[in-house]
Amino acid sequence: MKRYILAIDQSTSGTKALLFDETGLLLDRSDLPHEQKISENGWVSHDPMEIWRNTLQTVKNLVEKTGIDKTEIAAVGLSNQRETALIWGRKTGLPVADAVVWQCARGAEICERLSAQGEKVKEKTGINLSPYFPAAKWAWILEHTPGLEDKRLCAGTIDTWLIYRLTGGKSFKTDYSNASRTQLFNIQELCWDEELCSMFGVASDMLPEVCFSDSLFGETDFAGYLPQPVPIHGVLGDSHGALFGQGCLEPGMMKATYGTGSSVMLNIGEAPVFSSKGVVTSLAWGMEGKVTYVLEGNINYTGAVMKWIVDDLHLLSSSKESGKVAQEANQEDSTYLVPAFTGLGAPYWKSDVRAILCGMSRSTGRAELVKAAEECIAYQIADVVNAMGGESGVKISELRVDGGPTRDSFLMQFQSDILNIPVAVPEKEELSGIGAAYAAGIAVGLYDKSIFSRMSHVRFVPAMSSLEREKRYGGWKAAVNMLL
């Protein structure tokens, strides 16, 4: 009898179902996009019920496409867009409003009210007081949604929402990785912090039980689609899933996930290091009865920059063209794009600034603008990597990367050049889903950790002179300083 692991990767842009065999090989995938609701004032929302329906449908589509026996699914793993926050009725299981997406800064006013408590928030949670994180998003929903006073409510991130729906409301849980990103979880005491909950006006009894990432989160038959329930075991925020899927299991190992936004993570082991240089401390995961910490920097606009280039400026018909067009540009052009469309993330944390395009000459054209958009992704990653290296005292010898933009060889070579270290791109894609699947497979005994050694990489090595690197990176820093 064959045994399979089913992983759900619920990302900012859509939902994927992934099927893995007993060797860890990704057999096939099925995905569906969901609507990006963007208001006139830049607020970003998702419909939680659409995400739930798409989760069920992608699983059905995948099983039908592969033709596997439904009884041979051994476990389910789940990776998710992390800081997206929602609230739903505990009895009805229905959201009280659309989910507030991680990119959305509508909680800025709430954070401004609490600005005097910023140091306390950082001390307890490892992360800067910011509307980026769910605490302010939940507070905003509670303050701006009428009729909630007498209702029993659940506040959660997307993992908790899907677990709740998948288990028919029986399981109200999250894992350490997702909890550590909420701004309400004390990462040293490993519990919800009552003082912070009171500060944001989010009652702790609205929050889920926090579990180890490889624990049993409940069972699901996908709303009756499977003949019997299967266990949900590997639950990880998408960036944490990618760190695990990349095999960055030891302190000093680092990865960057390139998606709509980007997350750069450095494994720092079993003790936290608190940063003063604009990166944050989080939990990588809880596995096998212990927790692992990371330094992390989050960037709001990386892959989303290319979506803007394609969908709004119409400079390309597809983001897949970007590397080729950037290569054709005048490489001496000094145009810089700082994509602070909803503010700057790590290591600057300025939510009140907006994007700029600077340094253009009369010869700057379409290809040069595409090149500036490509390069700003690498510059933002470099800002975070450099901050982490200085904070941790660890010499970073390699950056492992994942996500759709890593198939762009122009971007990957430029990333290696600006960092002056090798960049390793795995031949396998879908690292967030792979991480959740491997965690689930290890938890049920289908895999062991030797599975990580089977992954091969394409490596990009630095080819830029130190003088050129300093010139280009210095120009980027000057452009960013215009906003600070």
HELIX and SHEET records of a PDB file:
HELIX    1   1 PRO A   48  THR A   66  1                                  19    
HELIX    2   2 LYS A   70  GLU A   72  5                                   3    
HELIX    3   3 ALA A  108  ARG A  113  1                                   6    
HELIX    4   4 SER A  115  GLN A  117  5                                   3    
HELIX    5   5 GLY A  118  THR A  125  1                                   8    
HELIX    6   6 PRO A  134  HIS A  144  1                                  11    
HELIX    7   7 ILE A  158  LEU A  166  1                                   9    
HELIX    8   8 TYR A  176  ALA A  179  1                                   4    
HELIX    9   9 GLU A  194  PHE A  200  1                                   7    
HELIX   10  10 SER A  204  MET A  206  5                                   3    
HELIX   11  11 ASP A  238  GLY A  245  1                                   8    
HELIX   12  12 GLY A  303  ASP A  311  1                                   9    
HELIX   13  13 SER A  319  GLU A  321  5                                   3    
HELIX   14  14 SER A  322  GLU A  328  1                                   7    
HELIX   15  15 ARG A  366  SER A  392  1                                  27    
HELIX   16  16 GLY A  404  ARG A  407  5                                   4    
HELIX   17  17 SER A  409  LEU A  419  1                                  11    
HELIX   18  18 LEU A  431  ALA A  443  1                                  13    
HELIX   19  19 LYS A  449  ARG A  454  5                                   6    
HELIX   20  20 SER A  466  ASN A  481  1                                  16    
SHEET    1   A 6 LEU A  26  PRO A  33  0                                        
SHEET    2   A 6 GLY A  14  PHE A  20 -1                                        
SHEET    3   A 6 TYR A   4  GLN A  10 -1                                        
SHEET    4   A 6 ILE A  73  ASN A  80  1                                        
SHEET    5   A 6 VAL A 230  GLY A 237  1                                        
SHEET    6   A 6 GLU A 219  THR A 220 -1                                        
SHEET    1   B 3 LYS A  37  ILE A  38  0                                        
SHEET    2   B 3 VAL A  44  HIS A  46 -1                                        
SHEET    3   B 3 ALA A  99  VAL A 100 -1                                        
SHEET    1   C 2 ALA A  85  GLY A  89  0                                        
SHEET    2   C 2 LEU A 153  THR A 157 -1                                        
SHEET    1   D 2 LYS A 173  ASP A 175  0                                        
SHEET    2   D 2 GLU A 209  CYS A 211  1                                        
SHEET    1   E 2 PHE A 185  ASN A 186  0                                        
SHEET    2   E 2 CYS A 191  TRP A 192 -1                                        
SHEET    1   F 7 VAL A 280  MET A 287  0                                        
SHEET    2   F 7 LYS A 290  ILE A 299 -1                                        
SHEET    3   F 7 SER A 262  GLY A 269 -1                                        
SHEET    4   F 7 MET A 254  TYR A 258 -1                                        
SHEET    5   F 7 LEU A 399  ASP A 402  1                                        
SHEET    6   F 7 VAL A 423  PRO A 426  1                                        
SHEET    7   F 7 HIS A 457  PHE A 460 -1                                        
SHEET    1   G 2 TYR A 336  VAL A 338  0                                        
SHEET    2   G 2 ILE A 356  CYS A 358 -1                                        
END                                                                             
